[in-house]
Amino acid sequence: MATTSLLTDHYELTMLQAALASGAANRKCTFEVFTRRLPAGRRYGVLAGTGRFLEGLADFRFNDEELSFLSSRNIVNKETLSYLESFTFSGNIRGYAEGEAFFPHSPVMQVEGTFAEACVLETYLLSILNFDSAVASAASRMSAAAGNRPCLEMGSRRAHERAAVSAARAAVIAGFAGTSNLEAGLRYGLHTIGTSAHAFTLLHDSEREAFEAQLRSLGARTTLLVDTYNVDEAVRLGVELAGEELGGVRLDSGDLVATAARVRELLDSLGNTHTKITVTSDLDEYAIASLAAAPVDSYGVGTKLVTGSGAPTSSMVYKVVERENSAGEMQPVAKASAGKASIGGAKRAARRLNSMGIATAEVLGTHEDPSLLEDTRPLMVDFVRNGELLPGFTGEEGVRRATARHAASLAELPEAARRLSEGEPIIPTEFI
């Protein structure tokens, strides 16, 4: 059976080996995931991937094949192999709810356990949260730019085949209405979309034959791709064949603003006032915003979405912030490296709200719990207790909950958060 344990870096296991040898491996520790800064100019980030990590944690164990590999390569010694053979995570995990907005130093996830248990999760956890959150952060900006018009995820062919599934999930959490990826639809219950490509039109002897075949198969409510040859002629042909019931047309090239306006006028003149216009073609949040005044009904987004629209990682890190001392007490620890300093102590987090329910600050505390302060909303929730996964955070239910959390979190931010111009984080991070 496939496991997730070797989706990690070599040094996680060599650290484990050294800690076992020194006797420190069983010291209790708290690790935190956070980012020191948002991508340049971004005003907020969106957490995604939590549910995927929790799903994978259940399979984070070492089977005979993996132990044999580690032994044959002399990566770890026999004592470490013996430890890994019976490895299961028995600690606690809490953090921000998936879909929540985050800011610099937000402790989006905390892992409590022995050093041995917690250290080996680092690479797997970060690889998921960094990618999924980058996609979700981009998707949120695109959805905000689109306003009430739906955005559709179409980036599968621009990403690793497994990353494409993760990207579809993250995009829907952050406001996208559906995805072209069928595996994502199967695994997470996402709405899937798609009709045909230029190849389908080119396959046939004429555009008429192609449209007739598509309409026979998919019905009049389908969406026809109308820019293989001449856009105006294709629109007229589509209306001729499907009548007023033609569901939509898709534009994938050229000046989308001008073409959409011309196509809308043409459709209306032919009596197809209800036929929708979908645009694709290397869209990002800025291109979507530029189409705000155009008569467009939905946007299909691919490459820019699955690559984070200029920010392909969320730059999250996983740092130990407290560990058990010789007296058995938890002691804050911090890294002091220039430009990479960390803040010791396990954090609690809350968002301060004004009388209108709008966020004014991210409040973090090590000695005090900011969620107990007046006018704050707690941000930390429990995911795993004593190694047991709590219900509601994975699978289809996890996606539904994360989608709702994102919508509520975004509505809570100041209106300026939706601006695409470069700026500072929309609310400050305060420590108490």
Beta strands, then each sheet from edge to edge (+ up, - down):
strand 1: 28-35
strand 2: 45-46
strand 3: 92-96
strand 4: 101-102
strand 5: 109-114
strand 6: 151-153
strand 7: 178-179
strand 8: 223-225
strand 9: 248-251
strand 10: 276-279
strand 11: 298-301
strand 12: 316-324
strand 13: 330-332
strand 14: 348-353
strand 15: 359-365
strand 16: 376-378
strand 17: 380-385
strand 18: 388-389
strand 19: 429-431
sheet 1: 13+ 12- 1+ 5- 3+ 17- 18+
sheet 2: 2+ 4-
sheet 3: 7+ 6+ 11+ 10+ 9+ 8+
sheet 4: 16+ 14- 15+ 19+
end
